[in-house]
Amino acid sequence: MVKNADEVKGRVKEAAGSLIGNKQLKSEGKADRIAGEAKAKVKEAEAKAEKLIDKAKAASRKK
C-alpha cells in the first residue's frame, strides 16, 4: 500500500499520543491516518479508471 504524507503524519501523531497519554493527539493522528488512507484509495481508483479509459479508447480505435 502506498504511504502518503498524511498517513505517515497520522501514524506518528497517533504513536506520540499513545506514548505520552494524550488522547486528543492520538485521535488527531488517527483522523490524519484515515484521511491519508482514503486519499491513497482515491488515487488508486483514479489510476484504474485512467487505465480503463485508455483501454476503451484503444479498443474503439481498432474498430
C-alpha positions, -999 to +999 in steps of 0.1 A: +000+000+000+012+035-008+021+056+021+015+093+017+024+122+040-010+124+058-009+087+066+027+089+079+020+121+099-011+104+114+008+073+124+035+095+141+009+116+159-011+085+170+020+069+183+031+100+201-003+104+217-002+068+229+033+072+243+026+104+263-010+096+271-025+124+251-059+112+239-065+143+217-032+139+199-039+102+194-073+110+180-059+136+156-033+111+145-060+085+138-080+110+118-049+120+098-040+084+092-075+075+080-076+106+057-043+096+042-055+060+036-087+074+019-065+097-003-044+067-013-075+047-022-089+076-043-055+078-061-056+040-068-092+043-082-082+072-104-053+053-118-075+022-125-101+045-142-075+060-164-063+026-175-099+016-183-104+048-203-072+042-222-082+006-230-117+017-241-102+044-264-077+019-279-105-007-285-127+019-302-099+029-325-093-007-336-129-010-349 
